[in-house]
Amino acid sequence: MASPLKDLYSPMFYSRLSDSLTDVLPGFDKQAFTQQIYTPAFDNMELKERMRHTVKTLHSFMPADFKEGVAIIKNLISLLREKGIGEDGLAYMFLPDYIEVYGLNDYDTAVDALEFTTQFVSCEFAVRPFLIKYHEPMMKQMLAWSKHENHKVRRMASEGSRPRLPWAMAVPALKKEVTLILPILENLKADPSEWVRRSVANNLNDIAKDFPEVVLDIAARWTGISKETDAIIKHGSRTLLKQGHTEILAHYGLHTKGIELNNFKVLTPKISIGDSVEFTFTVANTNTDEQKIRLEYAIFYPMKNGKFSKKVYKISERIFAPKETWSINRKQKFIQITTRTFYVGLHKIALIVNGEEKATGEFELCSV
């Protein structure tokens, strides 16, 4: 079993960090730092709590002046790079967090620190409070960063401006003023870095949840620029495709004329948590021309209030030859995870062909 993420903040981590701090922070007391880290509450802290605890503990050893603190952070990052330690490592997200916590009232210094630090460890979360407090100048800065020579800075411009960035502070203006985000994405749509392009796609997918017409317009304008840009559009349209949005389905030539789905059967009408629901069906292209077919299935999970929560899963998307038939068998295991609570009782399952539900079935989840 994998160790909990919070264990990234381990004795080895703090020992290495302390050794480096000793070299860049005059008067640093490694023993005192370690004692302040390991409070009685430390063991029960989760990942983000340990990160913030590290920030606050470090601050008690840092200069009171934020500008001086940033100079030490830069020296620390340079030293860690020389040692080959920490680059892009999740544990070192405490460095952007330090800027977020103690730099919010020093915009210019913080912006410089974010630009430098994100080239070592991503600052996409740390920019969020600055987008709230300094929205207009910060959006201009994000646009400037989208043309930066370093791909990690360019990615921060896209990822940090996502309207629905997971696990991040909400920035309400980003959900309302998508016109401010679009120039950033335009600058990055043909970026040489796949990491940056994937961020652009995720940003588009966020936008699609509130402004589908904006993404549909972008899909029409960007299609055919390059295979990489086409991939951005496809990944950025994934929510619209799962929703069966008519216009995006038409954009990709996904229709159901001449497509037949037969022999759908739920093979496991009763399962327990830990078991798999299994089903089978056949799909056929009866047309005389080849046809792109996107196959998905939806599971309708019962919720505590008696309603159902629908979750769509992709099976495949490919070109079917004329008269081609394909038999499909799928399983999905019901493993308890922290992001979903399973409730026993009747569950529904639906097969989706090119955005349209074509067949439905049921199965029962039992407690044992």
N, C-alpha and C positions, 0 to 999 in steps of 0.2 A: 504493500500500500504506500502511495506517495505521501511524503511529509506535508503537513499543512503549510500554506504559503507564508504564514506568519513566522515560521521557523527560518525563513531567510535572514531574519534578524537574530543571528545565532552568536554564541561566544566567539567563534572563528571570525565572523563578520566584524564584530566590534573590536576584536584584537587587531585585525588588519587595518581597520579604519583608524584606530587609535595610533597605530604605528605611523601612519601617514600624517595624521594631525600633528603628531609630535614634531614632524619635520617642517610643517608650514605655519603652525600656530604658536607663536612665542609664549612660553610659560604654560603650555598645555600640560595638564596633570592626568596622565592615563589612568591611574588608579582611582582618582576621584571621579573621573568620567564614568568608568565602569561601575563604580558603586552607585552613582546616580541613575544609571541606566537600569540596573537590576533592583528596582523597587519591589516591595511585596506584591504589587498589582501587576507586574510585568507578565507573569506566566498566563494570566487570564486576558491579556490584551490581544486583539485580533490584528491583522496585518496593518490596516490604516492607523489603528491606535498606536502600534509600535512605531510606525513611521513618524507620526506627529510627536510622540514621546521622544524619539531620537532628535528631532528638530529642536524641541524645547530644551532638551538637555544640552545639546551642542551650543545653543544660543547663550547659555549661562557661562560658556568659556570663550565666547567670541567678543570682539569689540562691540560696543554699544552702537557705534556709527555703522549704518547699513553699507555705505560705500566701502568702508574698510573691511567689512565682513565679506562683501562680494569679491574683493581682491584676494582674500584668503581662499574662498571657494574656487576661484579660477586657478590659484596655485595648487590647491588640492587636486582638482581635476587633471591638471597637467602632470602631477606626480603619479596619480593613479594610472594615467595612460602610459607613463614610462614603465610602470610596474606590470602593465598588462592586466589591471584589475578593474572590474566593474563596468566597463563600457556597455551600454544598453541593458544593464542589469536592473531588474525590478527593485532590488534592495536599495539602489542608489537614487530612487525616486524621492528620497528625503531631501535631496539637494534642490530640485524645483520647489518642493514644499516649503523649504526655508525661504526661498524668494517670495513665494506667495504669502507666507505668514508675516514676514518682517519687511518686505519691500513695497507693500501696497501704497504707502504714502510717499514713495520716491519713484515716480513713474520712469524718468529717464534712466536712472541707474538700474532699475528692475528690468526694463526692456533690453538693455545691453546685457544684463546677466542672463535673461531668458535665451537670448540669441546664442550666447556662448555655451550655456549649459545644455541646451537641447541637442547640441552636437555630440554630447557625451551620453546623456540620458534624456528621454523625451519629456518635454515640458507642456504637453498638450493640456494637462489638467490645470497646471499652474497659471495658464493665461486666462482662465475663465473669470476669476474675480476682477482682473484688469479690464476684461471686456465689459463687465458690468459697471465698474466705477469710471472708466475712461473710454466709453463705447466708441465714440467717433474717432478719436486719435488712434485707438487701439486697432480698429478695423483698417484704418489707413496703413498702420504698421504691418498688419497681417498681409495686406495686399503687397506691400514692399517686400515682405519676407517670401512671398510666392515667387519672386524673381531672384532669390538668393542663390549664390553659387553652390551652397551645401544642400544636399537633398534632404537632410534631416530638418533643416530650417524650413525648407519648402513644404515638407510634410506637416510640420507644426502649423503652418498657415492654413492648410486644409483641415487637418484633424482637429485643431483647436477651435475652428469656427463651425464645427458640426452642430446643427440645431439640437440633436439628440445624442450627444456623445455619451456612451454608457459609462456609468460610475462617476460621472463628472458633475460639477456644479451646473445647474440649469442657468442658461442665459436667455431669458424670455424674448429679448429683442431679436435673437437669431431665428426664432420661430416666426416672427412677424415680418422682418425686413430681409427676406432672402435675396433681394436685389443687391444687397451689400456683399453677399457671399459669392454671387455668380462671377464677378470679375476675377476673383481668386481662382475659381475652378477653371475659368477660361484660360488663365495663364498656365495651368497645370495639366490640361487635358492631354497634352502630348509629351508629358514629362518623361525623361529617359529612365527614371527610377520606377520599377514596378511597385515598390513600397508606397511611393507618392501617388501613383495612379490608383492603387487600391483604396487609399484614403479618399481620393476624389469620388470614387464609386460609392463609398460608404456615406459621404456627405450628400451625394445625390439621393441615395436611398432614404436618408433622413428627411430631405426636402420633399420627397414623393409622398410621405405620410401626411403632409399638410397642404402641399401645393402640387398635386400630380400633373397639372397642366404645364407647370414649369419644366418638369422632367421630360414630359412628352415633347415639348418644344425643343429642348436640348437634344433629345434623341434624334429628332428630325434634322437638326442642324449639324450634329457631329457625326452622324452615320457615314461611313465611307472614308473618313479622314485617314484612318489607319486601322489595322487589325487591333492594335492596342487600345485605341479610342473606342472601337466597337465593343471591346471587352469591358471597358469602363461603363458604357451605356447598359450593357446586359446585366452586369453586377449591380449597377445603380438602380435598375428597374425590377429587382427581384421581388420587392414587396408588392408592386403593382401586378407582376405576373402571378404571384401567389393569390392575390385578390381577384384574379380573373378580369382585370381592367380591360374593357373592350378595345380601347385605342392602342394600348401597348401590345395586346394580342395581335391586332391587325398589323401593327408595325413589324412584327416578326413573322407574319404569314401563318399564324396559328388559328386554324378554324377546325370545325368538327364535321364538315361535309364529307361523307364517304368513309368516316372512321367508325368502326364498330368495336364495341367492348362486350365481351361475352364471358360466360362461365365463371362469374365472380362468386367466390365462396370463402367464407371465414372458416378456416380449418380448426380453430381453437375457440369454440363458443364460450368456454369458461377458462379463465386463467387466474393465477395468484400473483401477487407482487414478487418479482424475481423471475417470473415466467415470460414467455414471448407470445404476443398475438401473431398468428400466421394466417395469411390469406393468399389466394391465387386468382388469376384471371387471364384472359387472352385479349389482345388488341390487334385489329386488322385494318390495313389501309386498302379499302375496296376500290379506290380510284385507279384510273389508268395512268396517272402521273404520280411521281414520287411526292411525298408529303412529310413535312416536319411535324413530329408529334411530341408533345411535352406531356409526360405522365407524372402525376403527383397523387398523393393520398392525404386525406385529412382525418385526424382523430379528434373526436369531440369528447373532451374530458369533462365529467361532471364536477361542478364546484360546490362549495359548502352551501351556497344560497339556492341550490337546486337547478341553476342554469348550467349551460355548457360553454366551455372554452375551446375554441377551434384552433388547432395547430396543423399547419400544412407541411408535408415532407415531400421533397422531390425524389422521384425514382430515376427518370432519365429524360433527356431531350435529344432526339436524333432524327435523321431522315429515314423514312420507311420507303422501301421500293414499292412500285405498283404491285398490288395484291399480296403484299407481305403480311404474315401473321406472326405474332410473338407471344409465347406463353411466359407468364411471369409469376414468380413465387416470392413473397416478401415476409420477413419477420421483424417485429419490433419488440425489444425487451423492455419490460416495465421495472426498471431499476430505480429505487428511491434516490432522488437527488435534492440538493438544497433549494434549487430554483423552482421545483414543482412538488406539490403535495398531491398524492393520489388518493382519491376517494373511492371506496368500493361501490359496486353497483353497475348499472347498465352504461356502457360506452357505445358510441356510434363511430362508424368508419365510412368514409366516402372515397370513391375513386374519381379523380379529376383528369379529364382529357382536354388539353389545350384550353384550360381555364374553366371548363364546364364540368359540373358534377354529373357523372354518368351512371353511377350505381352506388347503393348504400347497403350497409350491413350493420350488425350489432354483435357485441360480445360482452360478457360479464366479468368484472374484476372482483375476485373474492379475497377475503382477508387472509385465508390460509389455503 
